[in-house]
Amino acid sequence: MEFLAPRLQHPPAAAAAPPPTTSPGPDPMPCKISPLSALGAALLCATAANAQASAQDEAQGFVAGSRLGLLNRVVWEQLDYQKGSSFRATNGLRGQTQAQESAYGLMLNYQSGYTRGLVGVGLDAHAYGALNLDTQADSARATPRYVAKDGADIADRFGRAGAALKLRLASTELKLGEMRTKNPIFSSSDSRLLPETNRGWQLTSTDLPGLSLQAGRFTRWSDRNARQNGGRLLANYAGSPGDAFSFLGGTWTTPVPHLSVSSYYGRYAEHWNTWYLGSAYQLPLAEQRKLAFNLNLYRNTDTGQARAGHIDTTTWSLMGSYAFGPHKLGLGYQKVQGDNPFDYVNRGSIWLDNAMQLSDFNGPREASWQLKYDVDLGPLLAPGLSAGVAYTRGSGIDHRHLNSVYANYLGYSGSGGKHWERDLLLRYTVQHGMAKGMALQLRYSVHRANRTQGEANIDQIRLLVEMPIQLLP
């Protein structure tokens, strides 16, 4: 539900990764797809592509095309629990009302080039490390947001590393190993200290003009504060672990100017099927003005052993915005139709416009609206300075018909649930000098809810500092 980007909501579907061109049937993809089959599909796709310059034609070589980057990130956060809300600390203390965490993260990312030839070979690798700066076990939540824990203790340092082999034919790439993903139904979050990663395979292709296609199957997951790779996949709101998530989809840049359409199908093995449809459209107007519309729609139904219980939800959001000069106004609406909350795997796999900093506004039968304002303060005050404010309000939440899995895990009950959230963001990116690229971000968020809605009443202050360093080339 969180993003470090200057905007206060998730990026539009069009800016996302690859979506499909045909509507899948009731069971369009087997639960298991072998890497060899994926490579065969890649070969077929490349062969069928038009005779145009491909990415592999421009391969520079394994070493010559390499890139190595280092991202430094410092986060300090304070959560003040209000109006009777409290939390259990890492060391077991209950009734705590102020949580504080601070940590330093270091992310080393390597991307090799591709060997020359018909099929290029390469390697992507990463190493993530983190240091606890001043987080104490009596003031961190039992599930810390930024640091790792070891029983009732907070780890002084933690980290993990991984790599993925990559093969490329024309403009079709197959990756196998540990990696980050980005699409509306299986996306790795980078909203806290370290990013999520997943283990499996992923196929992407831009061989067909106007289409960006993607398929994959992942069997293991590492959360943002995980101390090692290889955890089981997890449903965010059912709390149910799973063995695999498979998906197929993509994005079509239509002949209509500034209009793109995305669609994905995915399966969380023995839990649910997800179908996604998204669209983004921009209408340029005169004098630096434009209208934009963003639609996201998810359809979840249980499958197989239905380990998360019976699921039948349709969830959608629509955001319209008007930009004029450095200003942008947005108005959004979101609706959940179903007796359970809209659920997803991976922390970043929700691209609904009303999924905010502290709440996803995804309760059963919930309707929510959002009003937001963003401004680029560069022309007005200083280049690289931006700000935003958003207010979101949800109501009509009904927990009386939750299936037993969600009822037991969430512990919510009753009807008439309602809540609101206010988010303020100030961000500055250094434009020149030795510190060029350094970003400083201050966020202040407030969430208030009644007892039926169930989430905590919180005031959040978060300060983030990032410094990217390009080591190669």
C-alpha positions in Angstrom: 0.0 0.0 0.0 3.0 2.3 0.0 5.2 3.8 -2.6 8.3 6.0 -2.3 7.5 7.8 -5.5 6.4 11.5 -5.3 2.8 10.6 -6.2 0.4 9.5 -3.5 -1.1 6.6 -5.3 0.1 3.6 -7.3 1.4 4.2 -10.9 -1.1 3.9 -13.7 -1.5 0.6 -15.5 -0.1 2.0 -18.7 3.3 2.8 -17.0 3.3 -0.7 -15.8 4.8 -3.8 -17.3 3.3 -6.0 -20.1 -0.5 -6.8 -20.7 -2.4 -9.3 -23.0 -4.4 -9.0 -26.1 -7.0 -11.7 -25.8 -9.5 -12.5 -23.0 -8.5 -15.8 -21.3 -11.0 -18.6 -20.9 -11.9 -20.2 -17.5 -8.6 -21.9 -17.1 -6.2 -20.5 -19.8 -2.9 -21.4 -18.2 -1.7 -24.6 -16.5 -0.4 -24.2 -13.0 3.1 -25.3 -14.0 5.0 -24.1 -17.1 8.5 -25.3 -17.6 11.4 -23.0 -18.5 12.0 -25.0 -21.7 8.4 -24.4 -22.7 8.8 -20.7 -22.0 12.0 -20.6 -24.1 10.1 -22.4 -26.9 7.4 -19.7 -26.7 10.0 -17.0 -26.8 11.6 -18.6 -30.0 8.2 -18.8 -31.6 7.4 -15.2 -30.7 10.7 -13.9 -32.0 10.3 -15.9 -35.3 6.8 -14.5 -35.9 7.9 -11.0 -35.2 8.3 -8.4 -38.0 11.7 -8.1 -39.5 12.7 -5.1 -37.4 15.7 -4.2 -35.3 15.7 -6.1 -32.1 17.3 -5.6 -28.7 19.7 -8.5 -29.3 20.9 -6.9 -32.5 22.4 -4.2 -30.3 24.1 -6.5 -27.8 27.4 -5.1 -26.7 28.8 -8.1 -24.9 28.6 -9.6 -21.4 31.1 -7.1 -19.9 30.9 -4.2 -22.2 27.1 -3.8 -21.6 27.4 -4.2 -17.8 25.9 -1.7 -15.3 26.6 -1.5 -11.6 24.6 0.8 -9.3 24.6 1.4 -5.5 21.6 2.9 -3.7 21.9 4.2 -0.2 18.7 4.7 1.8 18.1 5.9 5.3 14.6 5.7 6.8 13.3 7.1 10.1 9.6 6.5 11.1 7.4 7.3 14.0 3.9 5.8 14.4 1.7 7.4 17.1 -1.3 5.2 17.9 -4.4 7.2 18.8 -7.9 6.9 20.2 -7.4 3.6 22.0 -5.3 1.9 19.3 -2.1 0.3 20.5 0.4 -2.4 19.4 2.4 -5.3 20.8 6.2 -4.6 20.7 8.8 -7.0 19.5 9.9 -7.9 23.0 6.2 -8.8 23.9 5.1 -5.6 25.7 1.4 -4.9 25.0 -0.5 -1.7 24.9 2.4 0.3 23.4 1.3 3.6 21.7 4.4 4.9 20.0 6.5 2.9 17.6 9.8 4.1 16.2 12.2 2.6 13.7 15.3 3.8 12.0 17.6 1.9 9.6 20.2 2.3 6.8 19.9 0.2 3.7 22.4 -0.5 1.0 21.4 -2.0 -2.4 24.0 -3.1 -4.9 22.5 -4.0 -8.3 24.5 -5.5 -11.2 23.2 -6.0 -14.7 25.4 -7.6 -17.2 25.2 -7.0 -20.9 24.3 -9.8 -23.4 26.8 -11.9 -25.3 26.5 -11.4 -29.0 24.9 -14.0 -31.3 21.5 -15.4 -32.0 20.8 -16.0 -28.3 22.4 -13.6 -25.8 23.4 -14.7 -22.4 23.6 -12.5 -19.3 23.3 -12.3 -15.5 21.6 -10.0 -13.1 22.7 -10.0 -9.5 21.9 -8.0 -6.3 23.2 -7.8 -2.7 21.1 -6.0 -0.1 22.3 -5.1 3.4 20.8 -3.1 6.3 21.9 -1.7 9.6 19.7 -1.0 12.5 20.4 2.6 13.6 18.3 3.1 16.7 15.4 0.7 16.7 14.7 -0.8 20.1 12.7 -4.0 20.8 10.4 -2.2 23.2 9.4 0.5 20.6 9.2 -1.6 17.4 6.1 -3.5 16.5 6.0 -7.3 16.8 6.1 -7.2 13.0 8.6 -4.4 12.3 8.2 -2.4 9.2 11.9 -1.8 8.3 14.2 -3.9 10.4 14.5 -7.6 10.9 13.9 -9.4 14.2 15.2 -12.6 15.8 12.6 -13.8 18.3 12.2 -11.0 20.8 15.4 -9.2 19.6 16.0 -6.7 16.9 18.8 -7.6 14.5 21.7 -5.2 14.4 22.3 -6.1 10.7 20.7 -8.2 8.1 20.8 -8.8 4.4 20.4 -11.1 1.5 21.7 -11.6 -2.1 20.5 -13.3 -5.3 21.1 -13.6 -9.0 19.1 -14.5 -12.2 20.4 -16.0 -15.4 19.0 -14.2 -18.5 18.6 -15.4 -22.1 17.6 -13.1 -25.0 16.4 -13.9 -28.5 15.5 -10.8 -30.6 13.5 -8.7 -28.1 12.3 -11.6 -26.0 14.0 -12.3 -22.6 13.8 -15.2 -20.2 15.1 -14.8 -16.7 15.5 -17.6 -14.2 16.4 -17.1 -10.5 16.0 -14.4 -7.8 14.5 -11.1 -9.2 12.1 -8.3 -8.7 8.8 -8.2 -10.7 6.5 -5.5 -11.9 2.9 -6.0 -13.1 -0.6 -5.3 -11.6 -1.0 -8.8 -10.1 2.5 -9.8 -9.0 4.7 -6.7 -8.3 7.6 -6.4 -5.9 7.2 -3.6 -3.4 10.1 -1.1 -2.8 8.2 1.1 -0.3 10.2 0.6 2.8 14.0 -0.1 3.4 14.9 -3.0 1.1 12.9 -4.3 -1.9 11.0 -7.5 -2.1 12.4 -10.3 -4.4 10.9 -13.5 -5.9 12.3 -16.8 -7.0 11.1 -18.3 -10.3 11.1 -17.5 -14.0 9.8 -14.6 -16.1 9.5 -14.2 -19.8 9.1 -10.7 -21.3 8.7 -9.8 -25.0 8.5 -6.6 -27.0 8.9 -8.3 -30.4 5.4 -7.5 -31.5 4.9 -3.8 -32.3 2.7 -2.0 -29.8 2.7 -5.0 -27.4 4.6 -5.7 -24.2 4.0 -9.2 -23.1 4.9 -11.0 -19.9 4.5 -14.5 -18.3 6.0 -16.1 -15.2 5.9 -18.6 -12.4 7.3 -17.9 -8.9 7.6 -20.3 -6.0 9.5 -18.4 -3.3 9.4 -14.9 -1.9 11.5 -12.6 0.3 9.7 -9.8 2.2 11.2 -6.3 2.5 12.8 -7.0 5.9 13.6 -10.7 5.3 16.9 -12.0 6.6 17.2 -14.6 3.8 15.6 -15.7 0.5 13.2 -18.5 0.0 10.1 -17.8 2.1 6.8 -19.2 1.1 4.4 -16.9 -0.8 1.8 -15.2 1.4 -1.7 -13.8 1.0 -1.8 -10.4 2.6 -5.3 -10.5 4.1 -5.9 -14.2 4.4 -2.5 -14.9 5.9 -2.4 -18.1 3.9 0.9 -19.4 2.5 1.1 -20.8 -1.0 3.5 -22.7 -3.3 3.3 -20.9 -6.6 2.0 -17.9 -8.4 1.7 -18.0 -12.2 0.7 -15.2 -14.5 0.3 -14.2 -18.2 -0.5 -10.8 -19.6 0.7 -7.5 -21.1 0.1 -4.0 -22.3 -1.1 -2.8 -25.6 -0.3 0.7 -26.9 -3.4 1.2 -29.0 -3.6 3.1 -32.3 -5.6 5.8 -30.4 -3.1 8.4 -29.3 -2.2 8.3 -25.6 -4.4 5.3 -24.9 -3.0 2.0 -23.5 -4.9 -1.2 -22.3 -3.5 -3.8 -19.9 -4.8 -7.2 -19.0 -3.4 -10.1 -16.9 -4.5 -13.5 -15.7 -2.9 -15.1 -12.7 -3.3 -18.0 -10.3 -2.3 -18.3 -6.7 -2.0 -22.1 -6.6 -4.8 -23.8 -4.6 -6.1 -20.3 -3.5 -7.6 -18.1 -6.2 -7.5 -16.9 -9.8 -7.1 -13.2 -10.6 -8.0 -11.4 -13.8 -7.0 -7.8 -14.3 -8.0 -5.2 -16.8 -6.5 -1.7 -16.8 -6.5 1.3 -19.0 -4.8 4.7 -19.1 -5.7 7.6 -21.3 -4.4 11.2 -21.6 -6.0 14.0 -23.5 -3.6 16.9 -24.1 -5.2 20.3 -24.1 -3.9 23.8 -25.0 -1.6 25.9 -22.7 0.1 23.1 -20.8 -3.1 21.4 -19.7 -4.3 17.9 -20.0 -6.9 15.4 -18.7 -6.0 11.9 -17.7 -8.1 8.9 -16.7 -6.8 5.6 -15.1 -8.9 2.5 -14.7 -8.0 -0.6 -12.7 -10.3 -3.7 -12.3 -9.6 -6.9 -10.5 -11.7 -10.1 -10.5 -10.8 -12.8 -7.9 -12.4 -16.3 -7.7 -11.3 -19.3 -5.6 -9.7 -22.3 -7.3 -8.4 -25.7 -6.4 -8.4 -26.4 -2.7 -9.6 -22.9 -2.0 -7.2 -22.5 1.0 -8.3 -18.9 1.5 -12.0 -20.1 1.5 -14.7 -19.1 -1.0 -13.7 -16.0 -2.9 -15.9 -14.1 -5.3 -14.9 -10.4 -5.5 -14.8 -7.7 -8.1 -12.8 -4.6 -7.2 -12.3 -1.5 -9.4 -11.0 2.1 -9.2 -11.3 5.0 -11.5 -9.1 8.1 -11.2 -9.5 11.3 -13.2 -7.0 14.1 -13.1 -6.6 17.6 -14.6 -3.1 19.1 -15.0 -2.5 22.7 -15.6 1.0 24.1 -15.5 2.8 22.7 -12.4 -0.5 21.8 -10.7 -2.6 18.6 -10.9 -6.0 17.9 -9.3 -7.3 14.3 -9.1 -10.6 12.7 -8.1 -11.0 9.0 -7.7 -13.6 6.4 -6.8 -13.0 2.8 -5.7 -15.5 -0.1 -5.0 -15.2 -3.6 -3.6 -18.0 -6.0 -4.6 -17.9 -9.1 -2.5 -18.0 -10.5 1.0 -14.2 -10.6 1.6 -11.6 -8.0 1.2 -9.7 -7.7 -2.1 -6.6 -9.8 -1.5 -3.3 -10.1 -3.3 0.2 -11.8 -3.1 3.3 -9.7 -2.7 3.2 -6.3 -1.0 3.1 -4.3 -4.2 0.5 -6.3 -6.2 -2.3 -3.8 -5.7 -2.6 -1.0 -8.3 -5.9 0.4 -7.1 -5.9 4.2 -7.0 -7.2 4.4 -3.5 -4.6 2.0 -2.0 -2.9 4.6 0.2 0.0 4.9 2.6 -1.7 3.4 5.7 -4.7 1.6 4.3 -5.7 -0.1 1.0 -9.4 0.8 1.3 -10.2 -2.7 0.2 -12.7 -3.9 2.8 -15.6 -6.1 1.9 -18.3 -4.1 0.1 -16.3 -0.9 0.7 -16.8 2.2 -1.4 -14.2 5.0 -1.2 -13.4 8.3 -2.9 -10.2 10.3 -3.0 -9.4 13.9 -3.6 -5.8 14.8 -4.3 -3.5 17.7 -5.3 0.1 17.5 -6.6 2.3 20.4 -7.4 5.8 20.7 -9.0 7.3 23.5 -6.9 10.4 23.8 -9.2 9.1 26.7 -11.2 7.8 28.4 -8.1 10.5 27.8 -5.4 13.3 25.5 -6.3 14.0 22.9 -9.1 13.5 19.4 -7.8 11.0 20.3 -5.1 7.5 18.8 -5.3 4.6 18.3 -2.9 1.2 16.6 -2.7 -1.8 16.1 -0.5 -4.5 13.4 -0.7 -7.7 12.7 1.3 -9.4 9.4 1.0 -12.6 8.3 2.7 -14.2 4.8 2.8 -17.6 3.5 4.1 -20.1 0.7 3.8 -17.6 -1.9 5.0 -19.5 -5.2 6.0 -17.6 -8.0 7.8 -20.7 -10.1 8.7 -20.2 -12.4 5.7 -16.5 -13.0 5.8 -15.5 -16.6 5.1 -13.9 -18.5 8.0 -10.3 -18.0 6.8 -10.6 -14.2 6.7 -12.7 -14.0 9.8 -10.2 -16.0 11.9 -7.1 -14.2 10.5 -8.4 -10.6 10.6 -10.7 -10.8 13.6 -13.1 -8.2 12.2 -16.9 -8.3 12.6 -19.9 -6.2 12.2 -21.2 -3.8 9.5 -21.1 0.0 9.0 -17.3 0.2 8.9 -15.8 3.5 7.8 -12.5 5.3 7.9 -10.5 8.1 6.4 -6.8 8.9 5.6 -4.9 12.1 4.9 -1.5 12.0 3.3 0.9 14.9 2.9 4.2 14.5 1.0 7.2 16.8 0.4 10.1 15.7 -1.7 13.3 17.3 -2.9 15.8 15.9 -5.4 19.2 17.6 -5.7 19.7 18.8 -9.3 23.4 19.7 -9.5 26.7 19.3 -7.9 28.4 16.3 -6.1 25.1 15.3 -4.4 23.1 15.3 -7.7 20.4 12.7 -7.5 20.1 12.7 -3.7 16.4 12.7 -2.7 14.9 13.8 0.6 11.3 12.9 1.4 9.1 13.8 4.3 5.7 12.2 4.7 3.0 12.8 7.2 -0.1 10.5 7.2 -3.2 10.2 9.5 -5.6 7.3 9.5 -8.8 7.2 11.6 -11.3 4.3 11.7 -14.3 3.1 13.6 -14.2 -0.3 15.4 -15.9 -2.2 12.6 -13.4 -1.1 10.0 -10.8 -2.6 12.3 -7.5 -1.0 11.3 -5.5 1.2 13.8 -5.8 4.9 14.3 -2.3 6.2 13.5 -0.4 9.4 13.0 2.7 8.6 10.9 5.8 10.7 10.3 8.4 9.3 7.9 11.7 10.8 6.7 13.6 9.2 3.9 16.9 10.0 2.3 18.2 8.3 -0.8 21.6 8.6 -2.6 22.1 6.7 -5.8 25.7 6.1 -7.1 26.4 4.7 -10.5 29.6 2.6 -10.4 29.5 1.2 -14.0 29.7 2.3 -16.6 
